[in-house]
């Protein structure tokens, strides 16, 4: 089959599976599962991959990860890994769609939590399931090997548990055979089908920060008899907003404390307070300095109030780095799917994605993919008239249009075909 014919075939096969992708996505959206607890989601993925007659379907990787292996009928040494994540978030959904989640996880550590696909991983999963259907039917035309990598716990497992891409890599998920390219995309608040890419760091480096402040418990009526850790927690949270003065203004970063745990009640000054948060930087070299500045600031406030402070960083994720040579090599393939007018460059964002573990090691790229009813204007992104507006990932009202699903599947399939045929290779 010539190049033009195989692209036409990808389009035909994607159109044929489009309704099923919508059904899969809606089902996954109604039944979301939190990180490291994705039992039923993994079961559904596995059943679909096995129905395609792939050469191998590996399960139970890094908890609930699944990898499907498709060996082309023609000789070839290239191996493309297509990656999708499939965990959800502890968020109460307010999107208003008729397939919205009402799930509550009663047993998750720190819960109970409402659960929702507020980051679009249901879309990622349905897209890659669709791409697997397409590429399985092109087996006789393919050289080399396709790995369909379905990753759990991208949002981060509970503290104290291992998970995500780092655990998949440690367990050899991509070791046999090792990829010569990794590709993936993440949906977000851009017009449906618009691809946003960057040469260099696409998404930020990240680490979780945990701060334990210890004081002395006492009755709320006699604070002078104890040592109150709560004012220290408040000072640290406020102090995070001043760290920017210690780093170059051109280096974007953020420090967010998103969770506070107090041991006490309304009339008790508790023994301890725990803060949980995240440090993000688009300049990976700044991370060590940010951690040290954070530690120095927190320790100073703790000592000033007579408390003690312990800080650690339980989970670290490197920045997603798109090598310019890979981006340039892949642009013709991306353009073929969405058109030149749907390709835009983006500044590095402070979101993170642990696909970096794969992309940075094996090579390839990871891009943003628009999924919402918004428009590109001269000043940025604006809500489309009469539409639901622009809603960022992790917001309870986050939404994605089903129209993005076949676009995502075509991207996966086209990038796979082009890499295996040698059309996507970084220039020497």
Residue pairs with C-beta under 8 A, 6 or more apart in sequence:
1 9
1 141
3 421
6 138
6 141
6 417
7 336
7 414
7 417
9 138
9 141
10 134
10 138
10 410
10 413
10 414
10 417
11 410
13 133
13 134
13 137
13 138
13 413
14 130
14 134
14 406
14 409
14 410
14 413
15 406
17 130
17 133
17 134
17 409
18 130
18 405
18 406
20 130
20 133
21 126
21 127
21 129
21 130
21 405
21 406
21 409
22 126
22 402
22 405
24 44
24 48
24 125
24 126
24 129
24 130
25 122
25 123
25 125
25 126
25 402
25 405
26 99
27 44
28 41
28 44
28 86
28 117
28 122
28 125
28 126
29 97
29 99
29 100
29 101
29 117
29 122
30 99
30 100
30 101
30 103
31 40
31 41
31 101
31 103
32 41
32 88
32 89
32 101
32 103
32 115
32 116
32 117
32 122
33 39
33 40
33 41
33 87
33 88
33 105
33 115
34 87
34 88
34 89
34 90
34 105
34 108
34 113
34 115
34 155
35 87
35 152
35 153
35 154
35 155
35 156
35 157
35 158
35 163
35 164
36 63
36 64
36 87
36 152
36 153
36 157
36 158
36 161
36 163
37 64
37 105
37 108
38 63
38 64
38 86
38 87
38 152
38 153
39 64
41 64
41 86
41 87
41 125
42 59
42 64
42 65
42 66
42 86
42 150
42 152
45 66
45 86
45 125
45 129
45 150
46 57
46 59
46 66
48 129
48 132
48 133
49 57
49 66
49 68
49 129
49 132
49 148
50 57
52 68
52 132
52 133
52 136
53 136
54 68
54 69
54 70
54 132
54 136
54 148
55 69
55 70
55 71
56 67
56 68
56 69
57 66
57 67
57 68
57 69
58 66
58 67
58 68
58 69
58 173
59 65
59 66
61 67
61 168
61 171
61 173
62 151
62 152
62 153
62 162
62 163
62 164
62 167
62 168
62 170
62 171
62 173
63 152
63 153
63 157
63 163
63 167
64 152
65 149
65 150
65 151
65 152
65 168
65 173
66 148
66 150
67 147
67 148
67 149
67 150
67 173
67 174
68 132
68 147
68 148
68 150
69 145
69 146
69 147
69 148
70 132
70 135
70 136
70 139
70 142
70 145
70 146
70 147
70 148
71 139
71 145
72 139
72 141
72 142
72 143
72 144
72 145
72 146
72 420
73 139
73 140
73 141
73 142
74 140
74 141
74 142
74 143
75 143
76 142
76 143
76 144
76 145
76 420
77 144
77 180
78 143
78 144
78 145
78 180
78 181
78 419
78 420
78 422
79 144
79 145
79 146
79 147
79 177
79 178
79 179
79 180
79 181
80 144
80 145
80 146
80 147
80 179
80 180
80 181
80 182
80 183
80 415
80 416
80 419
80 420
81 147
81 149
81 174
81 179
81 181
81 182
81 183
81 358
81 362
81 364
82 128
82 131
82 146
82 147
82 148
82 149
82 183
82 184
82 412
82 415
82 416
83 128
83 149
83 150
83 151
83 182
83 183
83 184
83 355
83 358
84 121
84 124
84 125
84 127
84 128
84 149
84 150
84 151
84 184
85 121
85 124
85 125
85 150
85 151
85 152
85 154
85 155
85 353
85 355
86 121
86 122
86 124
86 125
86 150
86 151
86 152
87 121
87 152
87 153
87 154
87 155
88 101
88 115
88 116
88 117
88 118
88 119
88 121
88 122
88 155
89 115
89 116
89 117
89 118
89 119
89 155
89 394
90 105
90 108
90 111
90 113
90 114
90 115
91 114
91 115
91 116
91 118
91 394
91 396
92 114
92 116
92 396
93 100
93 101
93 102
93 114
93 116
93 118
93 396
93 397
94 396
94 397
95 116
95 391
95 396
95 397
95 398
95 399
96 388
96 397
96 399
97 399
100 116
101 114
101 115
101 116
101 117
102 114
103 114
103 115
103 116
104 112
104 113
104 114
104 115
105 111
105 112
105 113
105 115
106 112
108 158
109 158
109 159
110 158
116 396
118 393
118 394
118 395
118 396
118 398
119 155
119 393
119 394
119 398
120 186
120 187
120 188
120 371
120 393
120 398
120 400
121 154
123 187
123 371
123 400
123 404
123 405
123 408
124 184
124 185
124 186
124 187
124 408
125 150
126 405
127 404
127 405
127 408
127 409
127 411
127 412
128 148
128 150
128 408
128 409
128 412
130 405
130 406
130 408
130 409
131 148
131 408
131 409
131 412
131 413
131 416
132 148
134 409
134 413
135 142
135 146
135 412
135 413
135 416
135 417
138 413
138 417
142 417
142 420
143 420
143 421
144 420
145 177
145 420
146 416
146 420
147 174
147 177
147 179
149 168
149 173
149 174
149 358
151 164
151 165
151 168
151 354
151 355
152 163
152 164
153 163
153 164
153 167
154 164
154 165
154 353
154 354
154 355
156 163
156 164
156 208
156 315
157 163
157 164
159 208
159 210
159 276
159 314
159 315
160 314
162 170
164 354
164 357
165 354
165 355
165 356
165 357
165 358
166 317
166 354
166 357
168 174
168 357
169 357
169 358
169 361
174 358
174 362
178 362
179 358
179 362
179 363
179 364
180 362
180 363
180 419
181 326
181 362
181 363
181 364
181 415
181 419
181 424
182 355
182 358
182 359
182 362
182 363
182 364
182 365
182 366
183 330
183 364
183 365
183 366
183 411
183 412
183 415
183 416
183 419
184 355
184 359
184 366
185 195
185 366
185 367
185 368
185 369
185 408
185 411
186 353
186 366
186 367
186 368
186 369
187 368
187 369
187 370
187 371
187 393
187 400
187 404
187 408
188 196
188 368
188 369
188 370
188 371
188 372
188 392
188 393
189 370
189 371
189 372
189 374
189 381
189 390
189 391
189 392
189 393
190 196
190 344
190 368
190 369
190 370
190 371
190 372
190 374
190 376
190 381
191 342
191 370
191 372
191 373
191 374
191 375
191 376
191 381
191 384
192 370
192 371
192 372
192 373
192 401
192 403
192 404
192 407
193 338
193 342
193 369
193 370
193 403
193 404
193 407
194 338
194 342
194 343
194 344
194 369
194 370
194 376
195 334
195 338
195 342
195 343
195 344
195 367
195 368
195 369
195 370
195 411
196 344
196 345
196 346
196 367
196 368
196 369
196 370
197 322
197 327
197 331
197 334
197 343
197 344
197 345
197 346
197 365
197 367
197 368
198 322
198 327
198 345
198 346
198 347
198 348
199 322
199 323
199 324
199 327
199 328
199 345
200 321
200 322
200 324
200 348
201 282
201 283
201 284
201 319
201 320
201 321
201 322
201 348
202 319
202 320
202 321
202 322
202 346
202 348
202 349
202 365
202 366
202 367
202 368
203 319
203 320
203 348
203 349
203 350
203 351
203 352
203 353
203 356
203 366
204 252
204 253
204 280
204 281
204 282
204 319
204 348
204 349
204 350
204 351
204 352
205 280
205 281
205 282
205 284
205 287
205 316
205 317
205 318
205 319
205 352
206 278
206 279
206 280
206 316
206 317
206 352
207 278
207 279
207 287
207 291
207 313
207 315
207 316
207 317
208 276
208 277
208 278
208 313
208 314
208 315
208 316
209 255
209 275
209 276
209 277
209 278
209 279
209 291
209 294
209 311
209 312
209 313
210 274
210 275
210 276
210 311
210 312
210 313
210 314
211 233
211 236
211 274
211 275
211 276
211 277
211 298
211 309
211 310
211 311
212 272
212 273
212 274
212 309
212 310
212 311
213 229
213 232
213 233
213 236
213 272
213 273
213 274
213 275
213 302
213 307
213 308
213 309
214 229
214 271
214 272
214 307
214 308
214 309
214 310
215 226
215 227
215 228
215 229
215 232
215 269
215 270
215 271
215 272
215 273
215 305
215 306
215 307
216 226
216 227
216 271
217 226
217 263
217 264
217 268
217 269
217 270
217 271
218 225
218 226
218 268
218 269
219 225
219 226
219 267
219 268
219 269
220 266
220 267
220 268
220 269
221 267
223 269
226 269
227 305
227 306
227 307
228 269
228 305
229 270
229 271
229 272
229 273
229 305
229 307
230 262
230 269
230 270
230 273
231 305
232 273
232 301
232 302
232 305
232 307
232 309
233 260
233 273
233 275
235 301
235 305
236 257
236 275
236 297
236 298
236 301
237 257
237 275
239 297
239 298
239 301
240 255
240 256
240 257
240 277
240 294
240 297
243 255
243 290
243 293
243 294
243 297
244 253
246 289
246 293
247 253
247 286
247 289
247 290
247 293
251 281
251 282
251 283
251 286
252 281
252 282
252 283
252 348
252 350
253 279
253 280
253 281
253 282
253 283
253 286
253 290
253 350
254 279
254 280
254 350
255 277
255 278
255 279
255 280
255 290
255 294
256 277
256 278
256 280
257 275
257 276
257 277
258 276
258 277
258 278
259 275
259 276
259 277
260 273
260 274
260 275
260 276
261 273
261 274
261 275
261 276
262 270
262 273
263 270
263 271
263 272
263 273
264 270
264 271
279 287
279 290
279 291
279 294
279 313
280 350
280 351
280 352
281 287
281 290
281 319
281 350
282 319
282 348
282 349
282 350
284 318
284 319
291 313
294 311
295 311
298 309
298 311
299 309
299 311
301 309
302 308
302 309
317 352
317 353
317 354
317 356
317 357
318 356
318 357
318 360
319 348
319 352
319 356
320 352
320 353
320 355
320 356
320 359
320 360
320 366
321 356
321 359
321 360
322 359
322 365
322 366
322 367
323 363
323 365
323 426
325 426
325 427
326 363
326 364
326 365
326 424
326 426
327 365
328 426
328 427
329 424
329 425
329 426
329 427
330 365
330 415
330 418
330 424
331 343
332 418
332 423
333 414
333 415
333 418
333 423
333 424
334 343
334 367
334 411
334 415
335 343
336 414
337 407
337 410
337 411
337 414
338 407
338 411
344 376
346 368
349 368
351 393
353 366
355 366
356 366
358 364
359 365
359 366
363 426
369 404
369 407
369 408
369 411
370 404
371 400
371 401
371 404
372 387
372 388
372 390
372 391
372 399
372 400
372 401
373 383
373 384
373 387
373 388
373 389
373 401
374 381
374 382
374 383
374 384
374 387
374 389
374 390
375 381
375 382
375 383
375 384
381 390
382 390
383 389
383 390
388 399
391 397
391 398
391 399
392 398
415 424
418 424
419 425
